[in-house]
């Protein structure tokens, strides 16, 4: 997890999206693809597209299962910024604005109060950091990021294969 002085926006985007992809894999959230191809309409340098993304209903009854799903989603949302911080020593917050806004909104839904939601987000940030810092998981982030820098787009099948192979190869 070395830090570099001269980082391109594509390197940052590759690690950011790789963080999302690996976290998604680890919490069993299926994605269709991951890319660092810029999207001028959405003003993004990349994104992960998810399969079977449930539509969030704010009036839904908060069950233990729903709470767990929301926690996993927040981990995935934070994983991009966490991966950037681990690799480069800082997070490019402008590029993470949509993710952090969604994470905060979900935390408010679970906690009903800003101070508690902030503490909850901080706890999930640290939990996400611990997940991604674990050797095999970080190796998977590196592998996805390298592939994104080469091809700019990775299908679900390729993503799962790269992460699975890396986790087996680097397992403690």
C-alpha positions as CSV (number, residue, x, y, z in Angstrom):
1,X,0.0,0.0,0.0
2,X,2.6,2.5,-1.1
3,X,2.0,6.1,-1.6
4,X,2.9,8.0,-4.7
5,X,3.4,11.7,-5.3
6,X,2.2,11.8,-8.9
7,X,-1.1,10.0,-9.2
8,X,-3.3,10.2,-12.3
9,X,-7.1,10.5,-12.1
10,X,-7.3,7.1,-13.8
11,X,-5.1,5.4,-11.1
12,X,-7.3,7.0,-8.4
13,X,-10.4,5.8,-10.2
14,X,-9.0,2.3,-10.7
15,X,-8.3,1.9,-7.0
16,X,-11.6,3.5,-6.1
17,X,-13.7,1.2,-8.3
18,X,-11.5,-1.8,-7.3
19,X,-12.4,-1.1,-3.7
20,X,-16.1,-1.2,-4.5
21,X,-15.7,-4.4,-6.6
22,X,-13.8,-6.3,-3.9
23,X,-16.1,-5.2,-1.1
24,X,-19.1,-6.2,-3.3
25,X,-17.6,-9.6,-3.8
26,X,-16.9,-10.1,-0.1
27,X,-20.4,-9.1,1.0
28,X,-21.9,-11.1,-1.8
29,X,-23.4,-8.2,-3.8
30,X,-23.4,-9.1,-7.5
31,X,-22.2,-6.7,-10.0
32,X,-22.6,-6.6,-13.8
33,X,-19.3,-4.9,-14.5
34,X,-16.7,-2.4,-13.2
35,X,-15.2,0.3,-15.4
36,X,-13.0,3.4,-15.3
37,X,-14.5,4.7,-18.5
38,X,-15.6,8.3,-17.8
39,X,-19.3,9.1,-17.9
40,X,-19.8,12.8,-18.7
41,X,-23.6,12.6,-17.9
42,X,-23.0,11.3,-14.4
43,X,-19.7,13.3,-14.0
44,X,-17.8,10.1,-13.0
45,X,-14.5,8.6,-13.9
46,X,-15.8,5.1,-13.4
47,X,-18.5,3.0,-11.7
48,X,-19.6,-0.4,-10.7
49,X,-22.9,-1.5,-12.2
50,X,-24.9,-3.9,-9.9
51,X,-27.3,-6.7,-10.6
52,X,-30.6,-7.0,-9.0
53,X,-30.3,-3.7,-7.2
54,X,-33.3,-3.5,-4.9
55,X,-35.2,-0.3,-4.8
56,X,-34.9,1.3,-1.4
57,X,-38.2,2.1,0.2
58,X,-37.8,4.5,3.1
59,X,-41.2,3.4,4.6
60,X,-40.1,-0.3,4.7
61,X,-40.2,-2.0,8.1
62,X,-36.6,-2.1,9.5
63,X,-36.0,-5.8,10.0
64,X,-32.7,-7.4,11.1
65,X,-32.3,-8.6,7.5
66,X,-32.8,-5.1,6.0
67,X,-30.4,-3.6,8.5
68,X,-27.8,-6.1,7.5
69,X,-28.3,-5.4,3.8
70,X,-28.0,-1.7,4.4
71,X,-24.8,-2.1,6.5
72,X,-23.3,-4.2,3.6
73,X,-24.4,-1.5,1.1
74,X,-22.7,1.2,3.2
75,X,-19.5,-0.9,3.3
76,X,-19.6,-1.2,-0.5
77,X,-20.2,2.6,-0.8
78,X,-17.3,3.5,1.5
79,X,-14.9,0.9,0.0
80,X,-14.0,3.1,-3.0
81,X,-12.8,6.0,-0.8
82,X,-11.2,3.6,1.7
83,X,-9.2,2.0,-1.1
84,X,-8.0,5.4,-2.3
85,X,-6.9,6.3,1.2
86,X,-5.1,3.0,1.7
87,X,-3.2,3.3,-1.6
88,X,-2.5,7.0,-1.9
89,X,-2.8,8.3,1.7
90,X,-5.7,10.5,1.0
91,X,-9.2,10.4,-0.5
92,X,-10.4,12.5,-3.4
93,X,-13.7,13.5,-1.8
94,X,-15.2,15.2,-4.9
95,X,-15.0,11.8,-6.7
96,X,-16.6,10.1,-3.7
97,X,-19.3,12.6,-3.1
98,X,-22.2,10.5,-4.4
99,X,-21.0,7.4,-2.5
100,X,-20.7,9.3,0.8
101,X,-24.0,11.1,0.4
102,X,-25.8,7.7,-0.2
103,X,-23.9,6.2,2.8
104,X,-24.9,9.1,5.1
105,X,-28.6,9.0,3.9
106,X,-28.7,5.2,4.7
107,X,-27.1,5.7,8.1
108,X,-29.6,8.4,8.9
109,X,-32.4,6.0,8.0
110,X,-31.0,3.4,10.3
111,X,-30.1,5.7,13.2
112,X,-32.7,8.6,12.9
113,X,-30.2,11.1,14.3
114,X,-27.1,12.9,12.8
115,X,-24.7,12.3,15.6
116,X,-25.4,8.6,15.9
117,X,-25.3,8.3,12.1
118,X,-21.9,9.9,12.0
119,X,-20.6,7.5,14.6
120,X,-22.1,4.6,12.7
121,X,-20.5,5.8,9.4
122,X,-17.1,6.1,11.3
123,X,-17.5,2.6,12.6
124,X,-18.3,1.2,9.2
125,X,-15.4,3.2,7.7
126,X,-13.0,1.4,10.1
127,X,-14.7,-1.9,9.5
128,X,-14.3,-1.4,5.7
129,X,-10.7,-0.4,6.2
130,X,-10.0,-3.6,8.2
131,X,-11.7,-5.7,5.5
132,X,-9.7,-4.2,2.6
133,X,-6.4,-4.0,4.5
134,X,-6.4,-7.8,5.1
135,X,-3.6,-9.1,2.9
136,X,-5.5,-11.3,0.4
137,X,-8.3,-8.7,0.1
138,X,-5.8,-5.9,-0.6
139,X,-4.1,-8.1,-3.2
140,X,-7.5,-8.5,-4.9
141,X,-7.9,-4.7,-4.9
142,X,-4.5,-4.4,-6.5
143,X,-5.3,-7.1,-9.1
144,X,-8.6,-5.5,-10.1
145,X,-7.0,-2.0,-10.3
146,X,-4.2,-3.3,-12.5
147,X,-6.7,-4.9,-14.9
148,X,-8.8,-1.7,-15.0
149,X,-5.8,0.3,-15.9
150,X,-5.1,-2.1,-18.8
151,X,-8.6,-2.6,-20.1
152,X,-10.8,0.1,-18.5
153,X,-13.7,-2.4,-18.3
154,X,-14.1,-5.7,-16.5
155,X,-17.2,-8.0,-16.8
156,X,-18.8,-9.7,-13.8
157,X,-17.3,-13.0,-14.8
158,X,-13.8,-11.5,-15.1
159,X,-14.1,-9.6,-11.9
160,X,-15.1,-12.7,-9.9
161,X,-12.4,-14.8,-11.6
162,X,-9.6,-12.2,-10.8
163,X,-10.8,-11.8,-7.2
164,X,-11.3,-15.5,-6.6
165,X,-8.0,-16.5,-8.1
166,X,-6.1,-13.7,-6.1
167,X,-7.8,-14.7,-2.8
168,X,-6.8,-18.4,-3.4
169,X,-3.2,-17.5,-4.4
170,X,-2.6,-15.1,-1.5
171,X,-4.6,-16.9,1.2
172,X,-2.8,-17.0,4.5
